[in-house]
Amino acid sequence: MKGRITNSLGEILIDENVIAKYAGTTAVECFGIVGMAAVSMTDGLVKLLKKDSITKGIDVEIDEINNITIDFHVIVSYGVNISSVTDNLVENVKYKVEAFTGLKVAKINIFVEGVRIID
């Protein structure tokens, strides 16, 4: 479903992929996030996604009252406090996506799929 904003001039529809791309770009800017992850259903392997396929690690759903739910599959840096990193991710993404779209972010789910050592 697309996000829908109605004003006096007409209607604005926001695709879920647009929100996913913006949320992903915001997420990888957060301290401690290495990148988005893709989990292979056949062999259970987790791989780090490149910047051009960042939306594959993010699921966005918009309900009938324009509330957004975002699921992140992330890889975090080794040695960081995961709770602090995810709290920072939630705050940044919620603020920036709401400012960008004008829609309410109701829920952000974070699935930490792996840890990487950063040189």
Secondary structure, 3 states (H helix, E strand, C coil): CCEEEEECCEEEEECHHHHHHHHHHHHHCCCCEEEEEEECCCCCCEEECCHHHHHHHEEEEECCCCEEEEEEEEEEECCCCHHHHHHHHHHHHHHHHHHHHCCEEEEEEEEEEEEECCC
